[in-house]
Amino acid sequence: MNTRTIALAATAALALTAAVTGTANAQSRDQIRAVGSSTVFPFTTAVAEAFGKGGQFKTPVVESTGTGGGLKLFCAGVGPAHPDIANASRRIKKSEVDQCAANGVTQITELVIGFDGIAFASSKGAKHADFTREQLWKALAKEVPVGGKLVPNPYKKWSDIDPSLPNKEIEVLGPPPTSGTRDAFAELVMEPGCHHVKDVAAVVTDEKARAKVCMSVREDGAYVEAGENDNLIVQKLVANPDAFGIFGYSYIEQNMDKLQAAKVDGVAPTYEDVSSGKYPVSRSLYVYVKNAHVGTIPGIREFIAEYTSERAMGEEGYLADKGLIALPKDKREAARASAINLSPLSL
């Protein structure tokens, strides 16, 4: 074998070694990865930090991608290239479970971590205003009934809807369609608000078409998609006292010195009224675990145990300090048992 042949053989061997090493690295991960809801993000981040301080496992990586975006990543497949956990500010949809299954994600555990209310808030420096869901729908709907037919939303000011509302341009900063908060707002505010407007049913008789009208948000600038960063909405409200913002109760709790929350249908988003369900825009928050990754990605069982502990999601836990509204004790215990046992999701 001549010198050139030996050199080529050595180069090929090195390349093969590098390829094998690269593949091995690509197939291994020693750190939990969570994606999803911007509302759940601060809670999972707090648990990740507490978990990492234990010293046994690396601090999990938590990304705020929005509920829809997070579940899309979560459901894309099994293996270290895909996230282990998805945070969600609404329950997973059947279509998403089907997409998971199509990609081999067949065993999912659902953890309900607590309650949250969707706040409709403004800067503390602004004049306080309260709303009904009917008024909010009229302000944000893409089309509304006028003179017996549907027309592009003509309301420019809040006072155009009701003289008792502010004589200010309608400007609402809120989440994009990928957000679970947007889904929940549509379900808990837009749909019931629309049903209170009797003319809608008279103008749109087809039930499916009416549902679309009820859920469609205007695109003329009155509603501004502010991305998945709720802290950015807080900053923009402080800078613009005439604007309102849509986000989780926890951000009100964390920014009481800067923000005020409007009542919706006469009820304020307080801890007690969200927890009891009296506040009409209340919802559950979720964490989804990919069971196939348990035992492969280190620390998932232990992370679930930390998340469901009383010191985390109990009434006096550190997540309550972040604005999470705790489940009642019996429901916390049931959620804990289900999560620790990796009980498969059943819709």
C-alpha positions as CSV (number, residue, x, y, z in Angstrom):
1,M,0.0,0.0,0.0
2,N,1.6,3.3,-1.0
3,T,1.7,6.5,1.1
4,R,-1.2,8.1,-0.8
5,T,-3.4,5.1,-0.2
6,I,-2.6,5.0,3.5
7,A,-3.4,8.7,3.8
8,L,-6.7,8.3,2.1
9,A,-7.6,5.3,4.3
10,A,-6.7,7.3,7.4
11,T,-8.8,10.3,6.2
12,A,-11.8,8.0,5.5
13,A,-11.4,6.4,9.0
14,L,-11.4,9.8,10.7
15,A,-14.4,10.9,8.7
16,L,-16.3,7.7,9.7
17,T,-15.3,8.2,13.3
18,A,-16.5,11.8,13.2
19,A,-19.8,10.7,11.6
20,V,-20.4,8.0,14.2
21,T,-19.5,10.4,17.0
22,G,-21.8,13.1,15.6
23,T,-24.7,10.6,15.2
24,A,-24.2,9.5,18.8
25,N,-24.3,13.0,20.0
26,A,-27.4,13.8,18.0
27,Q,-29.1,10.8,19.6
28,S,-28.3,11.8,23.1
29,R,-29.6,14.6,25.4
30,D,-29.1,15.0,29.1
31,Q,-31.3,18.0,29.6
32,I,-35.1,18.2,29.7
33,R,-36.7,20.5,27.0
34,A,-40.1,22.1,27.4
35,V,-41.9,24.3,24.9
36,G,-45.3,26.0,24.6
37,S,-47.6,28.5,26.3
38,S,-46.3,32.0,27.2
39,T,-48.8,31.9,30.1
40,V,-47.4,28.7,31.6
41,F,-43.8,29.6,30.7
42,P,-43.1,31.5,34.0
43,F,-44.5,28.6,36.1
44,T,-42.5,25.9,34.3
45,T,-39.4,28.1,34.4
46,A,-39.7,28.5,38.2
47,V,-40.0,24.7,38.6
48,A,-37.0,24.2,36.2
49,E,-34.9,26.6,38.3
50,A,-35.8,24.9,41.6
51,F,-35.2,21.5,40.0
52,G,-31.8,22.5,38.7
53,K,-30.8,23.8,42.1
54,G,-31.2,20.2,43.4
55,G,-27.9,19.4,41.7
56,Q,-28.8,16.0,40.5
57,F,-29.9,17.0,37.0
58,K,-29.3,19.9,34.7
59,T,-31.8,22.8,34.7
60,P,-34.4,22.1,32.0
61,V,-34.5,24.4,28.9
62,V,-37.9,26.1,28.7
63,E,-39.0,28.0,25.5
64,S,-42.0,30.2,25.0
65,T,-43.5,29.3,21.6
66,G,-47.2,29.6,22.2
67,T,-49.5,26.7,23.0
68,G,-50.3,25.8,19.4
69,G,-46.6,26.1,18.3
70,G,-45.4,24.1,21.3
71,L,-47.8,21.3,20.7
72,K,-46.8,21.2,17.0
73,L,-43.2,20.7,18.1
74,F,-44.1,18.2,20.8
75,C,-46.2,16.1,18.4
76,A,-43.6,16.1,15.6
77,G,-42.0,12.8,16.8
78,V,-40.2,10.7,19.4
79,G,-36.5,11.1,20.1
80,P,-34.1,13.7,21.5
81,A,-34.6,16.0,18.5
82,H,-38.2,16.6,19.8
83,P,-39.3,18.3,23.1
84,D,-40.2,16.2,26.2
85,I,-42.8,18.6,27.6
86,A,-45.4,20.9,26.2
87,N,-46.9,23.7,28.3
88,A,-50.5,24.7,27.3
89,S,-53.0,27.4,28.3
90,R,-55.8,25.3,26.9
91,R,-56.5,21.6,26.7
92,I,-54.9,19.7,23.8
93,K,-57.2,19.3,20.9
94,K,-58.2,15.9,19.4
95,S,-56.6,17.0,16.1
96,E,-53.3,17.5,17.9
97,V,-53.6,14.1,19.7
98,D,-54.2,12.6,16.2
99,Q,-51.1,14.4,14.8
100,C,-49.1,13.2,17.8
101,A,-50.2,9.6,17.1
102,A,-49.4,9.9,13.4
103,N,-45.8,10.7,14.3
104,G,-45.4,8.0,16.9
105,V,-46.2,10.0,20.0
106,T,-48.9,7.6,21.3
107,Q,-48.5,7.9,25.1
108,I,-49.0,11.4,26.6
109,T,-49.6,12.3,30.3
110,E,-51.7,15.3,31.0
111,L,-51.0,17.4,34.2
112,V,-53.5,20.2,35.2
113,I,-51.2,22.6,37.2
114,G,-53.9,25.1,38.3
115,F,-56.2,27.8,37.2
116,D,-55.7,31.1,35.4
117,G,-58.0,34.0,34.4
118,I,-57.6,35.9,31.2
119,A,-57.3,39.6,32.1
120,F,-58.4,42.6,30.1
121,A,-56.0,45.2,31.4
122,S,-54.8,48.7,30.9
123,S,-52.1,50.9,32.4
124,K,-52.7,52.0,36.0
125,G,-52.4,55.6,34.8
126,A,-55.4,55.2,32.4
127,K,-59.0,55.9,33.3
128,H,-60.6,52.7,34.6
129,A,-63.1,50.9,32.4
130,D,-65.2,47.7,32.7
131,F,-66.7,45.7,29.9
132,T,-69.3,43.1,29.1
133,R,-68.4,40.2,26.8
134,E,-71.0,41.6,24.3
135,Q,-69.1,44.9,24.2
136,L,-65.8,43.2,23.8
137,W,-67.1,41.1,20.9
138,K,-68.4,44.2,19.2
139,A,-65.1,45.9,19.7
140,L,-63.0,43.0,18.3
141,A,-65.1,41.1,15.8
142,K,-64.1,41.2,12.2
143,E,-67.7,41.6,11.1
144,V,-70.8,42.8,13.0
145,P,-74.5,43.1,12.1
146,V,-75.7,46.6,11.1
147,G,-79.0,47.3,9.5
148,G,-79.9,43.6,9.0
149,K,-76.6,42.5,7.3
150,L,-73.0,41.7,8.2
151,V,-70.5,44.5,7.6
152,P,-66.8,45.1,8.3
153,N,-66.6,46.3,11.9
154,P,-67.4,50.0,11.8
155,Y,-66.6,50.8,15.5
156,K,-63.5,53.0,15.8
157,K,-64.0,54.2,19.4
158,W,-65.2,52.3,22.5
159,S,-67.9,55.0,22.8
160,D,-69.2,54.0,19.4
161,I,-70.3,50.8,21.0
162,D,-71.7,52.3,24.2
163,P,-71.5,56.0,25.3
164,S,-70.5,54.9,28.8
165,L,-67.2,53.5,27.4
166,P,-64.1,55.6,26.9
167,N,-64.1,58.1,24.1
168,K,-60.9,56.5,22.8
169,E,-59.8,54.7,19.8
170,I,-60.1,50.9,20.1
171,E,-56.6,49.4,20.5
172,V,-56.2,46.0,22.0
173,L,-52.8,44.2,22.2
174,G,-53.2,40.5,22.3
175,P,-51.8,37.1,21.5
176,P,-51.5,35.6,18.0
177,P,-53.5,32.6,16.6
178,T,-50.8,30.1,17.8
179,S,-51.5,31.1,21.4
180,G,-53.7,29.1,23.8
181,T,-54.7,32.4,25.4
182,R,-56.1,33.5,22.1
183,D,-58.0,30.2,21.8
184,A,-59.4,30.6,25.3
185,F,-60.3,34.3,24.7
186,A,-62.2,33.3,21.6
187,E,-64.0,30.5,23.5
188,L,-64.7,32.3,26.7
189,V,-65.3,35.9,25.5
190,M,-65.8,36.1,21.7
191,E,-68.3,33.2,21.4
192,P,-70.5,34.0,24.4
193,G,-70.3,37.8,23.6
194,C,-71.4,37.1,20.1
195,H,-74.4,35.0,21.3
196,H,-75.6,38.0,23.3
197,V,-75.9,39.9,20.1
198,K,-79.3,38.7,18.9
199,D,-78.9,40.2,15.4
200,V,-76.1,37.8,14.6
201,A,-78.4,34.7,14.6
202,A,-81.0,36.6,12.6
203,V,-78.4,37.6,9.9
204,V,-76.3,34.3,9.8
205,T,-78.7,31.4,10.1
206,D,-76.2,28.7,9.2
207,E,-74.7,27.4,12.5
208,K,-71.2,26.7,11.1
209,A,-71.0,30.1,9.4
210,R,-72.2,31.8,12.5
211,A,-69.5,30.1,14.6
212,K,-66.9,31.5,12.2
213,V,-68.3,35.0,12.4
214,C,-68.3,34.8,16.2
215,M,-64.7,33.8,16.4
216,S,-63.2,36.0,13.7
217,V,-61.1,38.9,15.0
218,R,-60.8,42.1,13.1
219,E,-57.6,42.8,11.1
220,D,-57.8,46.5,10.5
221,G,-55.4,47.6,13.3
222,A,-57.8,47.8,16.2
223,Y,-56.5,44.4,17.4
224,V,-52.7,44.2,17.4
225,E,-51.0,40.8,17.6
226,A,-48.2,41.3,20.1
227,G,-46.5,37.9,19.8
228,E,-46.0,35.4,22.5
229,N,-44.2,37.8,24.9
230,D,-46.7,38.9,27.5
231,N,-44.1,41.0,29.2
232,L,-43.9,43.1,26.0
233,I,-47.7,43.7,26.2
234,V,-47.2,45.0,29.7
235,Q,-44.5,47.4,28.6
236,K,-46.6,48.6,25.7
237,L,-49.6,49.3,28.0
238,V,-47.5,51.3,30.3
239,A,-46.3,53.3,27.3
240,N,-49.8,53.8,25.9
241,P,-52.5,54.5,28.5
242,D,-55.2,54.4,25.8
243,A,-54.6,50.7,24.9
244,F,-55.8,47.5,26.5
245,G,-54.1,44.1,26.7
246,I,-55.1,40.5,26.9
247,F,-53.0,38.1,29.0
248,G,-53.1,35.7,31.9
249,Y,-54.0,36.8,35.5
250,S,-50.5,36.0,36.6
251,Y,-49.1,39.0,34.7
252,I,-51.6,41.3,36.5
253,E,-50.5,39.7,39.8
254,Q,-46.8,40.4,39.0
255,N,-47.4,43.9,37.7
256,M,-50.0,45.4,40.2
257,D,-47.9,48.6,40.4
258,K,-48.2,49.1,36.6
259,L,-51.6,47.6,35.5
260,Q,-55.3,47.5,36.4
261,A,-57.7,44.8,35.3
262,A,-61.2,45.6,34.0
263,K,-64.2,43.7,35.3
264,V,-65.8,41.4,32.7
265,D,-69.6,41.0,33.1
266,G,-69.2,42.7,36.5
267,V,-66.6,40.4,38.0
268,A,-62.9,41.3,38.5
269,P,-60.1,38.7,38.0
270,T,-59.2,38.1,41.6
271,Y,-57.7,35.0,43.0
272,E,-60.9,34.0,44.7
273,D,-63.2,34.6,41.8
274,V,-60.9,32.9,39.3
275,S,-60.5,29.9,41.6
276,S,-64.3,29.6,42.1
277,G,-65.1,30.0,38.4
278,K,-67.2,33.1,39.2
279,Y,-64.9,35.2,36.9
280,P,-66.3,34.3,33.5
281,V,-62.9,34.2,31.7
282,S,-61.3,31.5,33.9
283,R,-59.4,28.5,32.5
284,S,-57.2,25.5,33.5
285,L,-53.5,25.4,32.6
286,Y,-51.8,22.2,31.5
287,V,-48.4,20.5,31.1
288,Y,-48.1,17.5,28.7
289,V,-45.4,14.9,29.1
290,K,-44.1,12.6,26.3
291,N,-44.0,9.2,28.1
292,A,-41.7,7.6,25.5
293,H,-39.0,10.0,26.7
294,V,-39.2,8.9,30.4
295,G,-36.1,6.8,31.2
296,T,-34.4,8.1,28.0
297,I,-34.1,11.8,28.8
298,P,-32.8,11.9,32.4
299,G,-34.9,13.5,35.1
300,I,-38.4,13.6,33.7
301,R,-40.0,11.6,36.5
302,E,-38.2,13.7,39.1
303,F,-39.2,17.0,37.3
304,I,-42.8,15.9,37.4
305,A,-42.5,15.1,41.1
306,E,-41.1,18.6,41.7
307,Y,-43.8,20.3,39.6
308,T,-46.6,18.4,41.5
309,S,-45.2,18.9,45.0
310,E,-47.0,21.0,47.5
311,R,-44.0,23.3,47.7
312,A,-44.5,24.1,44.0
313,M,-48.2,24.0,43.1
314,G,-49.8,24.0,46.6
315,E,-51.8,27.0,47.8
316,E,-48.7,28.4,49.6
317,G,-46.3,27.0,47.0
318,Y,-43.7,29.1,45.1
319,L,-45.9,29.0,42.0
320,A,-48.6,30.9,43.9
321,D,-46.0,33.6,44.3
322,K,-45.8,33.7,40.5
323,G,-49.6,34.1,40.1
324,L,-50.7,30.5,39.7
325,I,-54.2,29.8,41.2
326,A,-54.0,26.5,42.9
327,L,-56.3,23.6,42.4
328,P,-58.4,22.5,45.4
329,K,-56.5,20.0,47.5
330,D,-58.4,16.9,46.3
331,K,-57.8,17.9,42.7
332,R,-54.2,18.6,43.3
333,E,-53.8,15.1,44.8
334,A,-55.5,13.5,41.8
335,A,-53.4,15.5,39.4
336,R,-50.2,14.5,41.2
337,A,-51.1,10.8,41.3
338,S,-52.0,10.8,37.6
339,A,-48.8,12.6,36.6
340,I,-46.4,10.6,38.7
341,N,-48.0,7.3,37.5
342,L,-47.7,8.6,33.9
343,S,-51.4,7.9,33.3
344,P,-52.1,8.0,29.6
345,L,-54.3,10.9,28.3
346,S,-57.9,10.2,27.6
347,L,-60.0,12.8,25.8
